[in-house]
Amino acid sequence: MAVMRKRFSSVCSSSSAEEDSASLYDSVPISATDSPSEQEHPYASLLCCHRVQDSLLSSNSSFTGYRGILNWIIILLVLTHAHLFLENFIQHGFLIDVKKVLEHLIEDNCNWPSVNLILAANMFAITALFLERSQEKGMLSSINTHRLHLTNLGLLLLFPTAVIVHEPTISTGGAFFSLWFYTALAMKLYSYQDTNRWYRQAHLTDKETDKNVSVGGKAHTEHLTFRDLYYFLLAPTLCYQRDFPCTPKVRINKLLHRLLEMVIVIQIMVGIVQQWIEPIFQRSENSFSSMNITTRVEHLVGLVAPTHFLWLLFFFLTHSYLNFWAELLCFGDRHFYGDWWNATSLITFWKNWNIPYQKWCQRHVYTRLVEKNVAQSCAELLVFLMSAVLCECMIALPLHSCRLWIFIMMVLELLVAVFLGNHFQGNYGNGLVWLCLLLGPPLAVTTYFHDHYISVLHLHHQSSSSPLTSEHRLPSTVLLQAH
């Protein structure tokens, strides 16, 4: 009997080694058989059913096939939110109305301040072109041209701010579009003058070394045309160069595909706002700053899911919009974002979320600061703080409300990245990134719109309770927004 047990043990060890040649524990010995007859036991496959191995969900396991769990999560999310949508529909009815969105964009029929504001931006672009031409002709020195460029950019930033603050007839949507347009234009024109200065320096270097080949493919004066300038202003990039990589032709099917994507995504975003977010706003009577902590947390928890879906849809809308213009203009560089959804740290997410803006900051801010002997860590911090201030202004200014919530939220994310980044790596780091996206700046943006909605609603109630004189009559756009 002892001989038989030894023989079975030997057979099991040999069978286990054959099934899993790369055993988990290197120290486990593999028993060798004494004779070929011991390997041919007829019940070896029945008697030997165990081997050294880890559970699939343990951290030591190399198992990666989680596709079924991902499908389960997707189905569960769909069913859960279908239940929420059904409950919302039973309680509030069908609230989606595209006309209400257009009302937020409608302005006075005889005075369209946002449209006039965007058309007026051509003055600053043409001014930048004439300043570059004047310097090429020797009419202005490089120092004076640079000073005039900075003055032009300063006026470009102050002009829409003054109009948005002091023009009562401009709509909220028009204010947003105008401010975003002017911000992108300011970045483009700064890159335009900065890059042309680099080209001139390279051209002077070539002349000193008797080189006839110009940098950038064109002669140093051929690029100063309206065609080149406006192609750059319309192209989906913030960084200027003389010769952009281009595709052979416009693919009409891709163009229509992107256009259809934008229409569908905008409709879905409108549905989420009107059917899901607005009823939560309507349950509020006070702004977030005047709520008690319990009510504030309750509203924020209710807004997490719709705000996050809205943010993801906005990302996809940006993807479709940028690719639409790239296809229309045959613009070849379409690396607008990286795989930020796989980011294992917030720093990696920031570098991959918005590639055009990241390139502009790297090229025209970070590099210039390092050239002036600013430490790399300080330069990165200054770039981040500039981005945080910019995000705060882009939301707060059109809503006429500055509460610093977006800025504070981004600074908190920076602290999380600095102090917790080394402790959360791999999948845990990716989970931390998604948690910050759920509870971070997108939620802070929603709180701004919540307080704006409440203030407009209260203003509408006050105006409807007392007759308005001609001097105290509210703009029609504000009253439409209260609905």
C-alpha positions in Angstrom: 0.0 0.0 0.0 2.8 2.4 0.8 4.4 1.6 -2.5 1.1 2.3 -4.3 0.7 5.7 -2.5 4.2 6.6 -3.4 3.6 5.7 -7.0 0.4 7.7 -7.1 2.1 10.7 -5.5 4.9 10.5 -8.0 2.4 10.3 -10.9 0.4 13.3 -9.5 3.6 15.4 -9.1 4.6 14.6 -12.7 1.2 15.4 -14.0 1.1 18.7 -12.2 4.4 19.7 -13.6 3.3 18.9 -17.1 0.1 20.9 -16.8 1.8 24.0 -15.3 5.4 24.1 -16.3 5.7 27.7 -15.1 4.6 27.0 -11.5 3.9 29.9 -9.2 6.4 28.8 -6.6 9.8 28.1 -7.9 10.8 26.2 -4.8 8.2 23.4 -5.3 10.2 20.3 -6.5 9.1 18.3 -9.4 9.2 14.6 -8.5 10.9 12.3 -11.0 9.5 8.9 -11.8 11.5 5.7 -11.1 10.3 3.8 -14.1 8.2 4.4 -17.3 5.5 2.0 -15.9 4.7 4.4 -13.1 3.7 7.2 -15.6 1.2 4.9 -17.3 -1.2 4.4 -14.4 -4.7 4.2 -15.9 -6.3 6.4 -13.1 -3.7 9.1 -13.1 -6.1 11.7 -14.7 -8.8 10.9 -12.1 -6.5 10.7 -9.0 -4.5 13.9 -9.6 -6.9 16.9 -9.7 -4.9 19.5 -7.8 -1.8 21.6 -8.5 -0.1 24.7 -7.1 -1.9 27.8 -8.4 -3.4 31.2 -7.3 -7.0 32.4 -7.3 -7.8 34.3 -10.4 -8.7 37.5 -8.6 -5.7 37.5 -6.3 -3.0 40.1 -6.8 -0.4 37.4 -7.6 -2.4 36.0 -10.5 -1.5 37.0 -14.0 -5.1 36.6 -15.2 -6.3 39.5 -17.4 -9.5 38.3 -19.0 -12.0 40.6 -17.4 -14.1 41.3 -20.5 -17.1 39.4 -19.1 -17.0 41.5 -15.9 -16.8 44.7 -18.0 -19.9 43.6 -20.0 -21.7 42.9 -16.8 -20.9 46.4 -15.5 -22.1 48.0 -18.7 -25.4 46.1 -18.7 -25.9 46.9 -15.0 -25.2 50.6 -15.6 -27.7 50.7 -18.5 -30.4 49.0 -16.5 -29.7 51.1 -13.4 -29.9 54.4 -15.4 -32.9 53.1 -17.3 -34.7 52.8 -14.0 -33.6 56.3 -13.0 -34.9 57.6 -16.4 -38.2 55.8 -15.9 -38.6 57.2 -12.4 -37.6 60.7 -13.6 -40.2 60.4 -16.5 -43.0 59.3 -14.2 -42.2 62.1 -11.7 -41.6 65.0 -14.1 -42.9 63.9 -17.5 -41.1 64.6 -20.8 -39.1 67.7 -20.3 -36.8 67.7 -23.4 -37.5 70.8 -25.6 -34.8 71.9 -28.1 -36.5 75.3 -28.5 -35.5 76.2 -24.9 -31.9 75.8 -25.9 -32.3 78.2 -28.8 -33.8 80.7 -26.4 -30.6 80.8 -24.5 -28.8 81.9 -27.7 -31.5 84.4 -29.0 -30.5 88.0 -28.7 -32.1 91.3 -29.7 -33.2 91.1 -33.4 -31.6 94.5 -34.1 -28.5 94.0 -32.0 -26.5 90.8 -31.8 -23.6 91.6 -29.5 -22.1 88.1 -29.6 -22.1 87.9 -33.4 -20.7 91.5 -33.6 -18.1 90.5 -31.0 -16.9 87.6 -33.1 -16.9 89.6 -36.3 -14.8 92.3 -34.6 -12.1 89.8 -33.8 -10.9 90.2 -37.4 -9.4 93.6 -36.4 -7.0 92.0 -34.1 -6.0 89.2 -36.5 -5.4 91.7 -39.3 -3.4 94.0 -37.0 -1.1 91.1 -36.1 -0.6 90.4 -39.9 0.3 94.0 -40.6 2.7 94.2 -37.7 4.5 91.2 -39.1 4.6 92.7 -42.6 5.9 96.0 -41.2 8.7 94.3 -39.4 9.7 92.3 -42.5 9.8 95.6 -44.5 12.0 97.2 -41.9 9.4 99.8 -40.8 9.4 98.6 -37.2 12.1 97.2 -35.0 11.8 93.8 -33.4 11.4 95.3 -30.0 8.6 97.7 -31.0 6.9 95.0 -33.0 6.9 92.7 -30.0 5.5 95.5 -27.8 2.7 96.3 -30.3 1.9 92.6 -30.5 1.5 92.4 -26.7 -0.7 95.5 -26.7 -2.8 94.0 -29.5 -3.2 90.8 -27.5 -4.0 92.7 -24.3 -6.8 94.6 -26.0 -8.0 91.4 -27.6 -8.5 89.9 -24.1 -10.0 93.0 -22.5 -12.5 93.8 -25.3 -14.8 90.7 -24.9 -14.5 90.9 -21.1 -15.8 94.5 -21.2 -18.6 93.6 -23.6 -19.8 90.6 -21.6 -19.7 92.5 -18.3 -21.4 95.7 -19.5 -23.7 94.6 -22.3 -27.0 93.5 -20.8 -28.5 92.2 -24.1 -25.8 89.5 -24.7 -27.1 86.0 -24.0 -25.4 83.5 -21.8 -24.7 81.1 -24.7 -23.4 84.0 -26.8 -21.1 85.1 -24.0 -19.6 81.6 -23.7 -19.0 81.2 -27.4 -17.5 84.7 -27.7 -15.2 84.2 -24.7 -14.0 80.8 -25.9 -13.4 82.1 -29.4 -11.4 85.1 -28.2 -9.3 83.0 -25.8 -8.4 80.6 -28.7 -7.7 83.5 -31.0 -5.4 85.1 -28.4 -3.4 81.9 -28.1 -3.2 81.5 -31.9 -2.0 85.1 -32.4 0.6 84.8 -29.6 1.9 81.7 -31.3 1.8 83.5 -34.7 4.0 86.3 -33.6 6.3 84.1 -31.5 6.9 81.6 -34.2 7.5 84.2 -36.9 10.1 85.7 -34.6 11.8 82.3 -34.5 11.7 82.0 -38.3 13.3 85.5 -38.6 16.1 84.5 -36.2 16.7 81.3 -38.2 16.7 83.3 -41.5 19.3 85.7 -40.1 21.4 82.9 -39.0 21.2 81.3 -42.4 22.3 84.6 -44.0 25.3 84.9 -41.7 26.4 81.4 -42.5 25.7 81.9 -46.3 22.9 79.3 -46.4 20.3 79.7 -49.1 17.8 77.2 -47.7 15.1 78.9 -45.7 13.5 77.3 -42.6 9.9 76.0 -43.0 9.8 75.3 -46.7 8.8 78.8 -47.8 10.8 82.0 -48.2 10.7 84.2 -45.1 8.2 86.7 -46.7 5.9 84.4 -48.6 3.9 83.3 -45.6 2.7 86.7 -44.6 -0.6 86.5 -46.5 -4.3 86.5 -45.5 -4.6 83.0 -46.9 -2.0 81.6 -44.6 -3.2 83.5 -41.6 -6.8 82.5 -41.8 -6.0 78.9 -42.6 -4.1 78.9 -39.3 -7.0 80.6 -37.5 -9.5 78.1 -38.7 -7.2 75.0 -38.3 -7.8 72.8 -35.2 -4.5 73.8 -33.6 -3.1 76.5 -31.4 0.5 76.3 -32.6 1.6 78.1 -35.7 4.0 76.9 -38.4 4.4 77.9 -42.0 3.7 74.5 -43.6 1.2 72.3 -41.9 1.0 68.6 -42.8 -2.0 68.0 -45.1 -4.1 65.1 -46.4 -4.6 64.6 -50.1 -8.3 65.5 -50.3 -11.5 66.0 -48.3 -13.4 62.8 -47.7 -17.1 63.8 -47.9 -18.3 60.6 -46.1 -16.0 61.3 -43.1 -17.2 64.9 -43.1 -20.9 64.0 -43.0 -20.1 61.3 -40.4 -18.6 63.9 -38.1 -21.4 66.3 -38.7 -24.0 63.6 -37.8 -22.0 62.8 -34.7 -22.1 66.4 -33.5 -25.9 66.6 -34.1 -26.6 63.4 -32.2 -24.3 64.2 -29.3 -25.7 67.7 -28.9 -29.2 66.2 -28.7 -28.2 63.7 -26.1 -26.5 66.5 -24.0 -29.6 68.6 -24.2 -31.7 65.7 -23.1 -29.5 65.0 -20.1 -29.5 68.7 -19.0 -33.3 69.2 -19.4 -34.5 65.7 -18.2 -32.0 65.0 -15.5 -30.1 68.0 -14.3 -32.7 70.7 -14.4 -35.2 68.8 -12.1 -32.4 68.7 -9.5 -31.9 72.4 -9.9 -35.6 73.0 -9.5 -35.6 71.3 -6.0 -33.2 73.9 -4.8 -34.2 77.3 -3.3 -30.8 78.5 -2.3 -27.3 78.7 -3.9 -24.7 76.1 -2.9 -22.9 78.7 -0.7 -26.0 79.3 1.4 -27.0 75.6 1.8 -26.3 73.6 4.9 -23.7 70.8 4.5 -26.3 67.9 4.4 -28.3 69.5 1.6 -25.2 70.5 -0.3 -23.8 66.9 -0.2 -27.2 65.5 -1.3 -27.4 67.8 -4.3 -23.8 67.1 -5.3 -24.3 63.3 -5.1 -27.4 63.6 -7.3 -25.4 65.6 -9.8 -22.3 63.4 -10.0 -23.7 60.9 -12.6 -25.4 63.3 -15.1 -22.4 65.7 -14.8 -19.9 63.0 -15.6 -22.0 61.7 -18.6 -22.2 65.3 -19.8 -18.5 65.8 -19.5 -17.8 62.5 -21.4 -20.2 63.6 -24.2 -18.5 67.0 -24.3 -15.2 65.3 -24.9 -16.7 63.2 -27.7 -18.3 66.4 -29.2 -14.9 68.1 -29.1 -13.4 65.0 -30.9 -16.0 65.2 -33.6 -15.7 69.0 -34.0 -11.9 69.1 -34.3 -11.9 66.2 -36.8 -14.7 67.9 -38.8 -12.6 71.0 -39.3 -9.4 68.9 -39.8 -11.2 67.0 -42.6 -12.7 70.1 -44.1 -9.3 71.9 -44.2 -7.3 68.7 -45.0 -5.3 69.3 -41.8 -3.1 66.2 -41.3 -2.1 66.3 -37.6 -5.2 64.9 -35.8 -3.5 63.9 -32.6 -5.9 65.9 -30.4 -5.7 63.7 -27.4 -4.0 60.6 -26.0 -5.3 57.6 -24.1 -6.2 59.7 -21.0 -8.7 57.0 -19.9 -5.7 54.7 -19.2 -3.8 57.4 -17.2 -2.4 56.0 -13.9 -1.8 59.5 -12.5 -3.4 62.9 -12.8 -0.2 64.4 -14.4 -0.5 61.8 -17.2 -4.2 62.7 -17.6 -3.4 66.4 -17.9 -0.7 65.7 -20.5 -3.1 63.6 -22.7 -6.5 65.2 -22.2 -6.0 68.3 -24.5 -2.9 67.8 -26.8 -3.3 71.2 -28.7 -3.4 73.2 -25.5 -0.6 71.0 -24.0 1.6 71.7 -27.1 0.9 75.4 -26.8 1.9 75.6 -23.1 5.0 73.5 -23.7 6.1 75.5 -26.7 5.3 79.1 -25.7 5.1 79.2 -21.9 7.1 76.3 -20.3 10.1 76.5 -22.7 10.3 80.3 -22.4 10.2 80.1 -18.6 13.0 77.5 -18.6 15.1 79.7 -20.9 14.8 82.4 -18.3 16.4 80.1 -15.7 13.2 79.3 -14.0 13.3 75.8 -12.4 11.4 73.2 -14.2 9.2 72.4 -11.2 8.3 76.1 -10.8 7.7 76.4 -14.5 5.3 73.4 -14.4 3.5 74.9 -11.4 3.1 78.3 -13.1 1.7 76.6 -16.3 -0.8 74.6 -14.1 -1.9 77.7 -12.2 -2.3 79.6 -15.5 -4.6 76.8 -16.7 -6.6 76.8 -13.5 -7.1 80.6 -13.7 -8.1 80.3 -17.3 -10.7 77.6 -16.6 -12.1 79.7 -13.8 -12.5 82.7 -16.0 -14.0 80.8 -18.9 -16.9 79.7 -16.7 -17.2 82.5 -14.2 -17.1 85.5 -16.5 -20.1 84.6 -18.8 -22.1 83.7 -15.7 -21.1 86.9 -13.9 -20.1 84.9 -10.8 -16.6 84.3 -9.5 -16.5 81.8 -6.6 -13.1 80.2 -7.3 -14.6 76.7 -7.0 -13.0 75.5 -10.2 -9.7 76.9 -9.3 -9.8 75.4 -5.8 -10.8 72.1 -7.2 -7.9 72.0 -9.6 -5.5 73.0 -6.9 -6.9 70.1 -4.7 -6.3 67.8 -7.6 -2.7 69.0 -7.8 -2.2 68.2 -4.1 -3.7 64.8 -4.6 -1.3 64.2 -7.5 1.7 65.3 -5.5 1.0 63.6 -2.2 -0.9 60.5 -3.2 0.6 59.8 -6.7 3.4 57.6 -5.3 0.9 55.6 -3.2 -1.6 54.9 -6.0 0.0 53.3 -9.1 -1.2 51.0 -11.8 -4.9 50.1 -11.6 -5.2 51.9 -8.3 -3.8 55.1 -9.8 -6.2 54.8 -12.7 -9.1 54.4 -10.2 -7.9 57.6 -8.4 -7.9 59.5 -11.7 -11.5 58.4 -12.4 -12.5 59.4 -8.9 -11.0 62.8 -9.3 -12.8 63.2 -12.7 -16.1 62.3 -11.0 -15.8 64.6 -8.1 -13.5 67.3 -9.6 -13.8 70.3 -11.9 -16.8 69.1 -13.9 -18.9 69.0 -10.8 -17.6 72.4 -9.8 -18.7 73.7 -13.2 -22.2 72.3 -12.6 -22.4 74.2 -9.2 -21.8 77.4 -11.1 -24.7 76.7 -13.4 -26.9 75.7 -10.5 -26.3 79.0 -8.7 -26.9 80.9 -12.0 -30.1 79.0 -12.6 -31.3 79.8 -9.0 -30.4 83.5 -9.3 -32.2 83.9 -12.7 -35.2 82.1 -11.3 -35.4 84.3 -8.3 -35.0 87.4 -10.5 -37.8 86.2 -12.7 -40.1 85.6 -9.6 -39.3 89.1 -8.4 -40.0 90.7 -11.8 -43.3 88.8 -12.2 -44.5 89.8 -8.7 -44.1 93.6 -9.4 -44.8 95.6 -12.6 -41.8 96.6 -14.5 -41.2 100.1 -15.7 -39.2 100.9 -18.8 -36.1 101.7 -16.7 -36.2 98.4 -14.7 -37.4 96.0 -17.4 -35.3 92.8 -17.6 -33.8 91.7 -20.8 -36.0 89.1 -22.6 -33.1 86.7 -22.7 -32.8 86.5 -18.9 -36.5 85.8 -18.6 -36.3 83.0 -21.2 -33.4 81.5 -19.3 -35.5 81.2 -16.1 -37.8 78.7 -17.9 
